[in-house]
């Protein structure tokens, strides 16, 4: 990030919307396949194939040396999990983060999946993380401030007794995958940069079962909870409008596939 803030024209927003829809549809393709017995590397291959088939380029692949199309973060992995030969198990909590570049503009989204017989507290964690994203998006309209977004996220986490990861957060998005400003998952109400129309943001709360402290694993990418607690991560790309944020990604594609996949819970969306 160079520190400059880029407000998008309506044409640029339309390009980001198309990229964001491609991301959403890619996550839906992955939703069809997640079940015990499939490897995270298989999910990665499906995502790359789908993005390229639709005329896009994976945003994450080779970004600062990242070797894959998606991040697949399982259980105590908060984010940036590397797809591997790991086989998804019954009871796993699996976050899939995806980005795509279409027409020179990026879209970015993440969804956390509950596989099979998950623990009740893990379901509650995912529900709270999703709720915090919804609350943050509602507040992301012209006239409010960046601190309002972070305040909403941390408030939901605190009220439900979960940790909110502070070391990582959301970001601006457009021609570059990561642009200014940083969208922190904590903050003070009515503080920080004023939100103005045309600002495109990827808002992405990350919550943990217990402590929010993390560490970087030996692979140089995967960020894990220090205490081994489960993590949940949701993200949507939005644009600031005068009377509310417009969500450019669309979880409806994922929701439709969740209804059909008997191995996955829909409950975190309710």
Backbone torsions as a table, in degrees:
resi	resn	phi	psi	omega
1	UNK	NA	134.7	-178.7
2	UNK	-96.5	-0.1	177.8
3	UNK	91.8	-13.6	179.5
4	UNK	-79.3	142.8	178.0
5	UNK	-101.4	126.4	-178.3
6	UNK	-111.0	116.4	175.4
7	UNK	-92.9	133.3	-169.7
8	UNK	-93.5	146.0	171.8
9	UNK	-76.1	168.2	178.4
10	UNK	-63.0	-34.0	177.6
11	UNK	-66.0	-43.2	178.4
12	UNK	-63.9	-39.6	178.1
13	UNK	-62.2	-37.8	178.8
14	UNK	-64.3	-36.3	177.3
15	UNK	-67.1	-43.3	179.4
16	UNK	-65.3	-36.9	177.7
17	UNK	-60.8	-42.6	179.4
18	UNK	-65.0	-42.2	177.4
19	UNK	-64.6	-39.7	-178.7
20	UNK	-66.8	-38.1	176.9
21	UNK	-66.8	-35.9	175.7
22	UNK	-63.0	-42.0	176.1
23	UNK	-60.2	-45.8	-178.4
24	UNK	-60.8	-42.7	179.7
25	UNK	-70.1	-33.1	176.1
26	UNK	-65.2	-43.2	176.5
27	UNK	-61.8	-34.2	177.3
28	UNK	-66.3	-38.3	176.8
29	UNK	-62.5	-38.7	178.3
30	UNK	-68.9	-37.5	179.5
31	UNK	-58.5	-35.1	179.0
32	UNK	-59.8	-29.2	-167.4
33	UNK	-104.0	-20.2	-174.4
34	UNK	-65.6	123.0	178.2
35	UNK	-169.6	161.9	175.6
36	UNK	-58.0	132.7	177.5
37	UNK	108.4	-13.8	178.8
38	UNK	-98.2	144.1	-179.9
39	UNK	-87.1	155.3	178.6
40	UNK	-69.0	-26.2	177.4
41	UNK	-69.4	-33.6	175.4
42	UNK	-64.0	-39.5	177.8
43	UNK	-63.1	-39.4	179.5
44	UNK	-62.2	-42.9	-179.3
45	UNK	-63.6	-40.8	178.3
46	UNK	-62.9	-42.5	-179.1
47	UNK	-63.1	-45.8	-179.5
48	UNK	-63.5	-44.5	-179.0
49	UNK	-60.4	-44.2	-177.2
50	UNK	-67.0	-45.8	-179.1
51	UNK	-59.7	-45.2	-178.6
52	UNK	-68.8	-37.5	178.8
53	UNK	-61.3	-33.7	-179.7
54	UNK	-87.4	7.9	175.1
55	UNK	89.2	9.9	-179.2
56	UNK	-101.8	177.7	176.2
57	UNK	-126.3	132.1	177.4
58	UNK	-60.1	125.6	-177.8
59	UNK	-69.8	-33.2	-173.2
60	UNK	-81.9	-30.7	-173.9
61	UNK	-60.9	120.2	-178.6
62	UNK	71.0	7.0	176.3
63	UNK	-71.8	113.2	-174.7
64	UNK	53.1	29.6	177.9
65	UNK	89.6	3.2	179.5
66	UNK	-63.8	130.6	-169.0
67	UNK	-89.1	3.8	-172.2
68	UNK	-135.2	171.9	180.0
69	UNK	-84.0	-36.8	-179.6
70	UNK	-125.5	160.0	167.9
71	UNK	-99.5	129.5	176.6
72	UNK	-121.6	107.5	-173.8
73	UNK	-110.0	115.7	-172.3
74	UNK	-107.8	129.3	172.7
75	UNK	59.2	-102.2	-175.4
76	UNK	-85.1	4.0	175.1
77	UNK	-87.0	121.3	-176.3
78	UNK	-78.9	-47.5	-178.4
79	UNK	-162.4	168.8	177.8
80	UNK	62.3	26.4	177.8
81	UNK	-65.9	133.7	-179.7
82	UNK	-82.7	126.7	172.1
83	UNK	-57.2	141.9	-173.9
84	UNK	-153.3	-166.8	176.9
85	UNK	-80.2	2.1	179.5
86	UNK	-57.0	132.0	180.0
87	UNK	-97.5	123.7	-179.8
88	UNK	-62.5	136.5	-175.5
89	UNK	-112.7	157.3	172.0
90	UNK	-59.0	130.4	-179.6
91	UNK	95.0	-4.3	179.7
92	UNK	-71.4	150.8	170.5
93	UNK	-111.4	117.4	-168.9
94	UNK	-122.8	115.2	175.9
95	UNK	-97.7	129.4	178.9
96	UNK	-119.1	118.1	-179.0
97	UNK	-109.2	131.8	-173.8
98	UNK	-139.5	142.4	174.1
99	UNK	-135.1	148.5	178.1
100	UNK	-142.3	145.4	178.8
101	UNK	-112.6	119.2	178.8
102	UNK	-131.9	126.9	-179.9
103	UNK	60.3	27.0	175.7
104	UNK	86.0	7.0	179.4
105	UNK	-129.2	148.6	-173.7
106	UNK	-102.6	152.1	166.2
107	UNK	-126.2	155.6	-172.8
108	UNK	-151.5	132.4	178.6
109	UNK	-156.2	156.3	177.5
110	UNK	-141.1	144.2	177.3
111	UNK	-138.6	139.4	178.3
112	UNK	-103.6	127.2	-176.1
113	UNK	-106.5	139.4	176.6
114	UNK	-103.7	115.5	-171.9
115	UNK	-100.4	115.6	172.2
116	UNK	67.3	-132.9	-174.3
117	UNK	-86.5	81.4	-178.7
118	UNK	-86.8	154.9	176.8
119	UNK	-68.2	147.0	-178.0
120	UNK	-58.2	-39.2	-178.7
121	UNK	-66.7	-29.5	178.9
122	UNK	-72.7	-37.3	173.2
123	UNK	-61.4	-45.6	-179.9
124	UNK	-62.4	-37.6	177.9
125	UNK	-61.6	-48.6	-179.2
126	UNK	-64.0	-41.0	179.1
127	UNK	-61.6	-41.1	-179.8
128	UNK	-68.1	-41.4	179.5
129	UNK	-63.8	-41.3	178.6
130	UNK	-66.4	-40.4	177.7
131	UNK	-61.1	-40.2	-179.3
132	UNK	-65.5	-35.9	176.5
133	UNK	-64.6	-45.4	179.5
134	UNK	-60.4	-43.2	179.4
135	UNK	-65.3	-39.4	-179.6
136	UNK	-66.5	-40.7	179.8
137	UNK	-65.0	-39.7	-179.8
138	UNK	-61.3	-30.2	-176.1
139	UNK	-89.5	-7.4	-173.0
140	UNK	-87.0	61.5	177.2
141	UNK	-123.2	165.0	-175.3
142	UNK	-55.2	134.9	178.7
143	UNK	102.0	-28.0	172.8
144	UNK	-79.6	-179.5	-175.4
145	UNK	-127.6	162.8	180.0
146	UNK	-56.0	-38.2	-179.8
147	UNK	-60.9	-27.8	178.4
148	UNK	-65.5	-37.4	179.2
149	UNK	-64.4	-50.5	179.6
150	UNK	-62.3	-37.8	179.8
151	UNK	-62.3	-43.0	179.7
152	UNK	-61.4	-44.0	-177.7
153	UNK	-65.0	-49.8	-177.5
154	UNK	-67.0	-30.9	-179.3
155	UNK	-66.7	-42.7	178.3
156	UNK	-63.7	-45.4	179.0
157	UNK	-60.0	-45.0	-179.9
158	UNK	-62.8	-43.5	-177.7
159	UNK	-64.5	-28.1	-179.5
160	UNK	-99.5	0.3	175.4
161	UNK	80.7	22.8	-179.8
162	UNK	-110.6	156.6	177.4
163	UNK	-78.3	145.7	175.4
164	UNK	-115.0	121.5	-176.5
165	UNK	-70.5	124.1	-176.4
166	UNK	-102.0	-19.6	-176.0
167	UNK	-72.9	-19.9	-177.6
168	UNK	-132.3	154.2	-178.5
169	UNK	-164.0	-164.2	-178.5
170	UNK	-85.9	-169.3	-169.7
171	UNK	-166.6	163.2	168.2
172	UNK	-69.4	162.3	-177.0
173	UNK	-153.8	148.6	179.9
174	UNK	175.0	-118.9	175.4
175	UNK	-63.3	-28.6	174.9
176	UNK	-107.9	145.0	179.1
177	UNK	-61.7	-42.1	177.9
178	UNK	-119.8	116.3	176.1
179	UNK	-123.7	165.7	171.3
180	UNK	-72.4	148.9	7.0
181	UNK	-92.6	164.1	167.7
182	UNK	-72.9	134.6	179.2
183	UNK	-108.3	95.0	-173.9
184	UNK	-74.9	152.6	179.3
185	UNK	-91.4	20.7	174.3
186	UNK	-151.6	160.5	179.3
187	UNK	167.7	178.7	178.3
188	UNK	-111.6	135.9	-179.9
189	UNK	-58.7	139.3	178.1
190	UNK	66.4	21.3	176.8
191	UNK	-118.8	157.6	176.5
192	UNK	92.3	-175.7	-177.2
193	UNK	-58.0	138.2	176.2
194	UNK	-75.1	137.1	179.1
195	UNK	-82.4	128.5	-179.2
196	UNK	-124.9	152.5	-178.1
197	UNK	-56.5	142.9	179.6
198	UNK	91.5	-3.4	176.8
199	UNK	-83.3	123.0	180.0
200	UNK	-104.3	130.6	-173.1
201	UNK	-132.6	145.9	166.1
202	UNK	-104.1	110.1	-179.1
203	UNK	-97.7	126.2	-172.9
204	UNK	-146.2	84.8	174.9
205	UNK	-67.0	143.2	175.1
206	UNK	-128.4	124.2	-179.1
207	UNK	-121.5	154.2	-178.4
208	UNK	-125.7	154.1	-177.3
209	UNK	-63.6	-39.3	-177.1
210	UNK	-126.8	-111.9	-179.9
211	UNK	-70.7	147.5	179.1
212	UNK	-89.8	3.3	-179.0
213	UNK	-72.0	140.2	-177.0
214	UNK	-131.0	169.1	172.2
215	UNK	-147.2	157.4	179.4
216	UNK	-88.3	127.8	-177.1
217	UNK	-73.6	173.0	-177.1
218	UNK	-66.5	-19.6	179.7
219	UNK	-74.9	-6.6	176.6
220	UNK	82.6	1.0	-178.2
221	UNK	-129.0	-53.0	-172.6
222	UNK	-64.9	128.6	177.3
223	UNK	-103.3	122.0	-174.1
224	UNK	-115.1	153.6	172.6
225	UNK	-71.7	141.4	-178.1
226	UNK	-66.7	-33.4	-175.0
227	UNK	-97.1	4.5	179.0
228	UNK	81.0	5.6	178.6
229	UNK	-69.2	156.3	180.0
230	UNK	-71.8	150.2	178.5
231	UNK	-123.8	153.4	175.3
232	UNK	-132.0	145.5	-173.0
233	UNK	-147.8	121.1	176.4
234	UNK	-126.9	148.0	-177.6
235	UNK	-151.9	140.2	171.7
236	UNK	-137.0	150.7	174.5
237	UNK	-95.3	129.8	-176.7
238	UNK	-134.7	164.0	170.9
239	UNK	-124.0	137.3	179.2
240	UNK	-73.3	128.6	176.9
241	UNK	-122.2	166.3	-177.0
242	UNK	-58.5	-37.5	-173.3
243	UNK	-120.6	16.7	179.1
244	UNK	158.0	156.7	177.8
245	UNK	-77.9	140.8	170.4
246	UNK	-95.1	124.3	-179.8
247	UNK	-84.8	120.4	-176.2
248	UNK	-89.7	-31.9	169.6
249	UNK	-80.1	170.4	-175.5
250	UNK	-147.6	107.8	-179.7
251	UNK	-75.1	-5.5	179.0
252	UNK	-60.1	-33.9	178.8
253	UNK	-63.8	-41.3	177.4
254	UNK	-67.1	-45.2	-178.6
255	UNK	-58.0	-40.9	-179.7
256	UNK	-62.4	-36.4	179.2
257	UNK	-79.1	-29.8	176.3
258	UNK	-60.4	-35.9	179.7
259	UNK	-63.1	-27.5	-173.8
260	UNK	-96.9	-17.0	-176.4
261	UNK	-95.2	107.4	-174.6
262	UNK	-68.7	-12.5	-178.5
263	UNK	-87.7	-10.8	-173.8
264	UNK	-115.5	145.4	174.2
265	UNK	-82.9	140.4	169.1
266	UNK	-93.3	-12.7	-164.1
267	UNK	-57.9	-28.0	-177.2
268	UNK	-66.7	-12.4	-179.3
269	UNK	-93.4	-9.4	-172.0
270	UNK	-82.9	NA	NA
